[in-house]
């Protein structure tokens, strides 16, 4: 059982909306989970997972808050990029700890670009954040997604029964597929602005900000990664090709869990339940 309380709070001139889930009949917990929303979705769509996760966690003794940042969902303001959500996350943590005064340790939970936002939030040096749960972090570049297509999508297609049946029935569009393959290959090996050395770039790419947050964070991190998702594949490619990521990911404070068949939003009930179980057990150990 849990108590759900709708809350409003300010971020600059805009009023934000959130829901605090407080456990009932449980001893006071000092660790709470803040769910950061990633991208605009319907409540009955992939974001329904956030509602279910919050309720499951609170029912098992973990205080949770979920909220809409500026321009998202029911909150006021112009829609902002996930790169600009630092002030919103801080304001949400302030509100969360006000409503749950026993909570002194925060775990940030984010899917896709929300996971990226969580890593970048560390730059604000909020000592209350002791852990992060990051699902399929967004590291998108044109070259990166092209490489992921070449490495994962086309390789998987080669082993699919449907591909060979189309080939045998002469239903396969050779020219279109070849043009697509060449286009992806060109992007994969292109020298674009995202691969320009940092000294020549006017703005620090968000991927570098994520890396900085990862390297500087001294708390614990749980990565939950889908096995059937190009965003996740692109992230794994970044990890495997970066010395900093590769070294840090082996740190004893970092746990990596793969859900091999899952898609980007863990859309099946069994995948959602796995995510919830991993989250709750990990937070309890923290």
Secondary structure, DSSP 8 states (H G I E B T S, - for coil): -EEEEEEEEEETTEEEEEEEEEESSS---SEEEEEE--S---TTTTTHHHHHHHHHHHHTT-EEEEEE-TTSTT--SS---GGG-HHHHHHHHHHHHHHSTT--EEEEEEETHHHHHHHHHGGG--TTEEEEEEES-----HHHHHHHIIIIIHHHHHT-HHHHHHHHTT---HHHHHHHHHHHHHHHT---GGGS-GGG-SS--HHHHHHHHHHH--SEEEEEEESS-HHHHHHHHHHHH-HHHHHHHTSTTEEEEEETT--TT--SHHHHHHHHHHHHHHHHH-
